[in-house]
Amino acid sequence: MSPRRMRRSPEERPEPRVYGTERVEEWSDGEWVVRSLTGSASGKAYRCPGCDQEIRPGTPHTVSWPNWAGGEAERRHWHNPCWRNRLRLGPGRSRY
């Protein structure tokens, strides 16, 4: 196995529940509403909270927010690998 591909422990594996184009994933850091985007719908660039790099228009990426009332206000756009690896970022590495 490549050092870059680590297996997740059972508590880190998401258990998705799908609702239309969105799904709910349960992680050790909470329950998240997650949507995969192709990046083609908007000409807007976003800043990934995981790596603090720009997500250019047209780039497939993930959008997520906490699964609670009002959680949409915390919506963030992530590079797909950054979303999957965010639990390994450690304190102070995420922008929010």
Secondary structure, DSSP 8 states (H G I E B T S, - for coil): --TT-----GGGS---EEETTEEEEEETTEEEEEEEE-S-S----EE-TTT--EE-TT--EEEEEESSTTGGGG-EEE-HHHHHHGGGS-TT-S--
